[in-house]
Amino acid sequence: MESPEDTSLPARSREVARILTAAGVTGQVHELTDSTRTAAEAAAALNCDVGAIANSLVFISDDEPVLVLTSGRHKVDTAALATRWNRGPLRRATPEQVRQATGQAIGGVAPVGHPGVLPTVVDAALTDYPQLWAAAGTPRTVFPTTVDELLRLTGGLLLPVGP
C-alpha cells in the first residue's frame, strides 16, 4: 500500500494518490512490477476479470478532449456513444493529444490528475463489478475503485459505451 507521501511512487502517481486521498477515496495506489498498459495486462497482473479494468481513453469530440472510462471487456462504439452522449463524432486522440489533455501517457491515464476537467463518460458495463481497477498515472500504477467513486471523482455521466 502506498500513500501520497510515498516518494517511491512516480511523481504522476503521487499526484493521483494526493487527489484520491483529498477526495476521501480509501483505495490506495499500488505500483506493480508487471505492466498494466492494456486491460489484458492489468487483469493478469491483478488476477481479476478483464471487465473490472476501467480503461481511461481520451477522444476528441467537438474540438475538445473527452474521457471515456470503459470496461476492459469491450471496445467503445464511438458512433453509438456520440449519439447517446449528444456530442459530435468521437475520434481517438493522438498520444500527444492524450499527454496534453491529461499530463499522462497512454497506458497509464488515470481518471483524475489532469490539468483541467474533462467531460467524462463512465461505462455502464462497469456496474457489473463491485471492485474496479484504474490506472494511477503511469503504465505500472493502479488503484482500486468503484463505479460510484469514478462518477463522483470525474463528475462523469453513466452511459453504455458498447454497441
C-alpha positions as CSV (number, residue, x, y, z in Angstrom):
1,M,0.0,0.0,0.0
2,E,1.3,3.4,-1.0
3,S,0.5,6.8,0.5
4,P,0.5,10.1,-1.4
5,E,3.7,11.0,0.6
6,D,5.4,7.8,-0.6
7,T,8.3,9.1,-2.6
8,S,8.9,5.6,-4.1
9,L,5.8,6.2,-6.4
10,P,6.4,8.0,-9.7
11,A,5.6,11.8,-9.5
12,R,2.4,11.5,-11.6
13,S,1.1,8.7,-9.4
14,R,1.9,10.6,-6.2
15,E,-0.3,13.4,-7.6
16,V,-3.1,10.9,-8.4
17,A,-2.7,9.5,-4.8
18,R,-2.9,13.0,-3.3
19,I,-6.2,13.8,-5.3
20,L,-7.7,10.4,-4.2
21,T,-6.9,11.0,-0.6
22,A,-8.3,14.5,-0.7
23,A,-11.5,13.2,-2.2
24,G,-11.9,10.6,0.6
25,V,-11.1,7.6,-1.5
26,T,-9.7,4.8,0.7
27,G,-8.2,2.7,-2.0
28,Q,-4.5,3.3,-2.3
29,V,-2.2,3.5,-5.3
30,H,-0.2,0.3,-6.0
31,E,2.9,0.1,-8.1
32,L,3.2,-3.2,-9.9
33,T,6.2,-4.9,-11.3
34,D,4.2,-6.1,-14.4
35,S,2.9,-3.6,-17.0
36,T,-0.8,-2.6,-16.8
37,R,-0.6,-0.7,-20.1
38,T,-3.5,-2.8,-21.6
39,A,-6.7,-4.1,-19.9
40,A,-5.5,-7.7,-20.5
41,E,-2.1,-7.0,-18.9
42,A,-3.7,-5.2,-16.0
43,A,-6.2,-8.1,-15.4
44,A,-3.3,-10.6,-15.5
45,A,-1.2,-8.6,-13.1
46,L,-4.1,-8.1,-10.7
47,N,-5.7,-11.5,-11.1
48,C,-9.1,-10.1,-11.9
49,D,-11.6,-10.2,-14.7
50,V,-10.6,-8.0,-17.7
51,G,-14.1,-6.4,-17.4
52,A,-13.2,-5.0,-14.0
53,I,-10.4,-2.8,-15.5
54,A,-11.6,0.7,-16.0
55,N,-9.7,1.9,-19.1
56,S,-9.2,5.7,-19.4
57,L,-9.5,6.5,-23.1
58,V,-9.2,10.0,-24.5
59,F,-11.1,11.0,-27.6
60,I,-11.6,14.3,-29.4
61,S,-15.2,15.5,-29.8
62,D,-16.5,18.9,-30.8
63,D,-12.8,20.1,-30.9
64,E,-12.2,19.2,-27.2
65,P,-10.7,16.2,-25.4
66,V,-13.1,14.0,-23.6
67,L,-12.5,11.0,-21.3
68,V,-14.3,7.6,-21.6
69,L,-13.8,5.2,-18.7
70,T,-14.7,1.9,-20.3
71,S,-14.7,-1.7,-19.2
72,G,-11.8,-3.7,-20.5
73,R,-14.2,-6.3,-21.7
74,H,-15.2,-4.4,-24.9
75,K,-14.3,-1.6,-27.2
76,V,-16.1,1.8,-27.4
77,D,-18.7,2.1,-30.2
78,T,-17.8,5.7,-31.0
79,A,-20.8,6.4,-33.2
80,A,-23.3,5.0,-30.7
81,L,-21.6,6.7,-27.8
82,A,-21.6,10.1,-29.6
83,T,-25.3,9.8,-30.2
84,R,-26.1,8.7,-26.6
85,W,-23.9,11.5,-25.2
86,N,-25.3,14.1,-27.6
87,R,-21.9,15.0,-28.9
88,G,-20.2,15.3,-32.2
89,P,-18.2,12.4,-33.7
90,L,-15.6,10.9,-31.4
91,R,-12.1,10.2,-32.7
92,R,-9.2,8.7,-30.8
93,A,-6.8,11.3,-29.5
94,T,-3.2,11.0,-30.6
95,P,-0.5,10.2,-28.0
96,E,0.4,13.9,-28.0
97,Q,-3.2,15.0,-27.5
98,V,-3.6,12.5,-24.7
99,R,-0.5,13.8,-22.9
100,Q,-1.6,17.4,-23.4
101,A,-5.1,16.8,-22.1
102,T,-4.1,14.6,-19.2
103,G,-0.5,15.1,-18.4
104,Q,-0.2,11.3,-18.6
105,A,0.9,8.8,-21.2
106,I,-1.3,6.3,-23.0
107,G,-1.5,3.1,-20.9
108,G,-1.3,5.0,-17.6
109,V,-4.0,7.6,-17.9
110,A,-5.8,7.9,-14.6
111,P,-9.4,9.2,-14.2
112,V,-8.1,12.2,-12.3
113,G,-4.9,14.3,-12.0
114,H,-5.4,16.1,-15.3
115,P,-4.5,19.8,-15.9
116,G,-8.2,20.6,-16.5
117,V,-11.6,18.9,-16.1
118,L,-12.5,16.7,-19.0
119,P,-16.1,15.8,-20.0
120,T,-16.3,12.2,-18.9
121,V,-18.5,9.1,-19.5
122,V,-18.3,6.1,-17.2
123,D,-19.2,2.8,-19.0
124,A,-22.4,1.3,-17.6
125,A,-20.9,-2.1,-18.0
126,L,-18.5,-1.3,-15.1
127,T,-21.6,-1.6,-12.8
128,D,-21.3,-5.4,-13.1
129,Y,-18.2,-5.3,-10.9
130,P,-18.1,-4.4,-7.2
131,Q,-14.4,-3.6,-7.4
132,L,-12.7,-1.9,-10.3
133,W,-9.1,-1.1,-11.0
134,A,-8.0,2.1,-12.8
135,A,-4.6,3.4,-13.9
136,A,-2.9,5.8,-11.5
137,G,-0.8,8.0,-13.9
138,T,1.7,5.5,-15.2
139,P,1.6,2.1,-17.0
140,R,2.6,0.3,-13.8
141,T,0.4,2.0,-11.2
142,V,-3.2,1.3,-10.4
143,F,-5.8,1.9,-7.7
144,P,-9.0,0.0,-6.6
145,T,-12.2,1.9,-7.0
146,T,-15.9,1.6,-7.7
147,V,-18.3,3.0,-10.3
148,D,-19.8,5.4,-7.7
149,E,-16.3,6.7,-6.9
150,L,-15.5,7.2,-10.5
151,L,-18.7,9.1,-11.1
152,R,-18.0,11.3,-8.1
153,L,-14.3,11.9,-8.9
154,T,-14.9,12.8,-12.5
155,G,-18.4,14.3,-12.5
156,G,-19.0,11.8,-15.3
157,L,-22.1,10.5,-16.9
158,L,-23.0,6.8,-16.7
159,L,-23.8,5.5,-20.2
160,P,-23.3,2.3,-22.2
161,V,-20.3,2.7,-24.4
162,G,-20.5,-0.5,-26.4
163,P,-22.8,-1.3,-29.3
